[in-house]
Amino acid sequence: MQLRKSERKKAKIRMALQSPSGGGKTYSALLLAYGLIHEPPRIVPELVF
């Protein structure tokens, strides 16, 4: 297997988060968004990165 440098393309992500009420969907979505754009979320100020 060969490794190669990743390329940014105009691909869109389709993802679903499922869990019962209080399962942390919003928190998980914010962490995923932070990981994708490398910027701290502005919605929840108590999150410290």
JOBELPE-V154246 format. One record per residue. N is the residue number from 1. PSI is psi as a letter, one per 30 degrees, with the letter a starting at -180 (* if undefined). NEAR is the number of other C-alpha atoms within 10 Angstrom. Layout:
N:PSI:NEAR, N:PSI:NEAR
This chain:
1:k:3, 2:k:3, 3:k:5, 4:l:6, 5:k:5, 6:l:6, 7:k:6, 8:k:6, 9:l:6, 10:h:6, 11:k:6, 12:k:6, 13:k:6, 14:j:5, 15:k:7, 16:k:7, 17:k:10, 18:k:9, 19:l:8, 20:l:7, 21:k:7, 22:g:7, 23:f:11, 24:g:13, 25:e:15, 26:e:11, 27:e:12, 28:e:12, 29:e:14, 30:e:18, 31:e:17, 32:e:12, 33:e:14, 34:e:15, 35:e:11, 36:e:9, 37:f:9, 38:h:10, 39:k:11, 40:k:16, 41:k:16, 42:f:10, 43:e:8, 44:j:10, 45:f:8, 46:f:8, 47:k:12, 48:k:7, 49:*:8
